[in-house]
Amino acid sequence: GGQPRNVQPFSDEDASIETMSHCSGFSDPASFTEDGPEVDEEATQEDLEYKLKGFIDLTLDKSAKTRQAALESLKSAFSSKILYEFIMERRMTLTDSIERCIKKGKSDEQCAAAGLACLLCVQMGSGIESEEVFKTLGPVLKKIVCDGTASIQARQACATCLGICCFIVTDDITELYSTMECLENIFTKAYQRDRDTNGVSSTHNTLLHISALLAWTLLLTICPMNEVKKKIEMHLHKLPSLLSCDDLNMRIAAGETLALLFELARETDTDFFYEDMDLLTEKLRALATDGNKHRAKVDKRKQRSVFRDVLRAVEERDFPTEMVKFGPERMYIDCWVKKQTYDTFKEILGSGMQYHLQSNDFLRNVFELGPPVMLDAATLKTMKIPRFERHLYNSAAFKARTKARSKCRDKRADVGEFF
């Protein structure tokens, strides 16, 4: 390889400036500045696009480090703002770069390229252009996922990318089933491992099994009901075996998938009956109250929290509703299907999830949020709380919190004296 170039990464400052200029019509009220200097939006946009064009060119550089840095910078830009028109003009170039990096790059570069492919499809949505991207990248991703000689990290990233891109673009039911079968061939090896304790599977492979299982579960949420029934019959009696896995994340992935399968099963058949319900609820209850001393406290807390919800879903058909705030809007996550979908895109978009929920048409369609809420500068200004009032409110809240905590401490001190 050649000498690595000094790539100036895409920064948070770039993201905040462009986000404000590109989408000031529906940005968060808190981001509105009353007395800030006027920004030349056209010049800012041109500067941003110039930078991004440079990163795209650097994905073809001889140096692997330079290529990876360019991919990471593009990922940062794609996750933090909407660049639909810019991407549409260069989708073929981007697709070629991603394909080349996945085919010829090493582990870290393959991971970065797979992540960028996800964001490329998220940006373009479920149109013909995304379908063409998936037709090019789908076979490459499947090949890496099934390649036992590839690194586990690269196979993980490609499995996740395969599930997300297929979820976004696939209208072809045959392609959906083919992708699910590819992912099934990976995570079902975890079942075999459970039966054969002398197997060569390791914690290393467990990470791949988790990614494949979660990607498969995402695709199950868009399957026709007759296919959902087949998959439930095939996997519902095998998945509980994964609850005994040593890996916390595998136990959680298996538990949440079970909750989602029960939810779908009861939607297709209100009288759905599971034969081993007593044994399953006993396992779930043990995980929801696990007190093993050899496990870390943080892991135990996380596990108990998740499995209390899973147990409620399986036993009582209940789901603890969560609220997500973004800008002036609210979204309620009120079922396991919605939670699985939200968690998947949150993992890909990171801190950009709220911004995309506000302004990404594809994501708003997925979560049935309707068209983006357009707010002009005057409306945002009226919604903004003046800085002095915000300071007073925060001070009062801090004092109230301190008093409440002091009382709690006093009560704990008193307990020792009286008993």
Sequence and secondary structure as in RCSB ss.txt:
>XXXX:A:sequence
GGQPRNVQPFSDEDASIETMSHCSGFSDPASFTEDGPEVDEEATQEDLEYKLKGFIDLTLDKSAKTRQAALESLK
SAFSSKILYEFIMERRMTLTDSIERCIKKGKSDEQCAAAGLACLLCVQMGSGIESEEVFKTLGPVLKKIVCDGTA
SIQARQACATCLGICCFIVTDDITELYSTMECLENIFTKAYQRDRDTNGVSSTHNTLLHISALLAWTLLLTICPM
NEVKKKIEMHLHKLPSLLSCDDLNMRIAAGETLALLFELARETDTDFFYEDMDLLTEKLRALATDGNKHRAKVDK
RKQRSVFRDVLRAVEERDFPTEMVKFGPERMYIDCWVKKQTYDTFKEILGSGMQYHLQSNDFLRNVFELGPPVML
DAATLKTMKIPRFERHLYNSAAFKARTKARSKCRDKRADVGEFF
>XXXX:A:secstr
           HHHHHHHHHHHSGGG  GGG  SS     HHHHHHHHHHHHHHHHHHTT S HHHHHHHHHHHH
HHHHHS  HHHHHHHHHHHHHHHHHHHHHS HHHHHHHHHHHHHHHHHH SSHHHHHHHHHHHHHHHHHHT TTS
 HHHHHHHHHHHHHHHHHH   HHHHHHHHHHHHHHHTHHHHHHH TT S  HHHHHHHHHHHHHHHHHHTTS H
HHHHHHHHHHTTTGGGGGG S HHHHHHHHHHHHHHHHHHHHH TT   TTHHHHHHHHHHHHT   TTS HHHH
HHHHHHHHHHHHHHHH     EEEEETTEEEEE SHHHHHHHHHHHHHHGGGHHHHHHH HHHHHHTT  S    
 HHHHHHHS  HHHHHHHHHHHHHHHHHHHHHHHHHHHHHHHH 
